[in-house]
Amino acid sequence: MQKIVKDRIIPSMDRGSYPWHGLEVGDSFDVPAGKVGSVRAAARVASMTNGKVFRVFRTEDGGHACWRVS
């Protein structure tokens, strides 16, 4: 049987490499080459857990960036 742990602090989303909490609507950060899929997945989780919406789009220079859209 698993032990129940009470009053454990939920880790901040900022523990990873991505600045979810620092983004205002319209702000973005560059997505490293080869990380588009993992950033899209992380953005989906961040959107579901933060009440904010993040999306990854291709940039004009052919790279990718993640925006906070709401």
C-alpha positions as CSV (number, residue, x, y, z in Angstrom):
1,M,0.0,0.0,0.0
2,Q,1.3,3.5,-0.9
3,K,1.9,6.0,1.9
4,I,-0.2,9.1,1.9
5,V,1.9,12.3,2.1
6,K,0.1,15.4,3.3
7,D,1.0,19.1,2.9
8,R,3.6,18.4,0.2
9,I,4.4,21.6,-1.8
10,I,3.6,21.3,-5.5
11,P,6.7,22.1,-7.5
12,S,6.6,25.3,-9.6
13,M,6.3,25.0,-13.3
14,D,9.5,27.1,-13.5
15,R,11.6,24.2,-12.3
16,G,12.1,23.2,-15.9
17,S,13.9,25.0,-18.7
18,Y,10.9,27.0,-19.8
19,P,9.7,30.3,-18.3
20,W,6.0,29.7,-18.1
21,H,5.3,32.0,-15.2
22,G,7.3,34.8,-16.6
23,L,5.4,35.1,-19.8
24,E,2.8,37.8,-20.3
25,V,0.2,37.5,-23.1
26,G,2.1,38.1,-26.3
27,D,5.5,37.2,-24.9
28,S,7.5,34.2,-26.3
29,F,10.7,32.3,-26.0
30,D,12.7,30.5,-28.6
31,V,12.3,26.7,-28.8
32,P,15.7,24.9,-29.2
33,A,16.1,22.9,-32.4
34,G,15.0,19.3,-31.9
35,K,12.8,20.2,-28.9
36,V,9.7,21.3,-30.6
37,G,7.7,18.1,-29.7
38,S,8.8,18.2,-26.0
39,V,8.0,21.9,-25.7
40,R,4.6,21.4,-27.3
41,A,3.9,18.7,-24.8
42,A,5.2,20.9,-21.9
43,A,3.1,23.8,-23.2
44,R,0.0,21.6,-23.2
45,V,0.6,20.6,-19.6
46,A,1.4,24.2,-18.5
47,S,-1.8,25.3,-20.2
48,M,-3.9,22.8,-18.3
49,T,-2.3,23.4,-14.9
50,N,-1.9,27.2,-15.0
51,G,-5.1,28.5,-16.5
52,K,-3.0,30.2,-19.2
53,V,-2.7,29.2,-22.9
54,F,0.7,28.5,-24.5
55,R,1.3,27.6,-28.2
56,V,4.3,26.7,-30.3
57,F,4.5,28.2,-33.8
58,R,7.1,28.3,-36.6
59,T,8.9,31.7,-36.8
60,E,9.7,33.7,-39.9
61,D,13.3,32.5,-39.8
62,G,12.2,28.8,-39.9
63,G,12.8,28.2,-36.2
64,H,10.1,27.8,-33.5
65,A,8.9,29.8,-30.5
66,C,6.4,29.3,-27.8
67,W,4.0,32.1,-27.1
68,R,1.6,32.8,-24.2
69,V,-1.7,33.5,-26.1
70,S,-4.0,34.0,-23.2
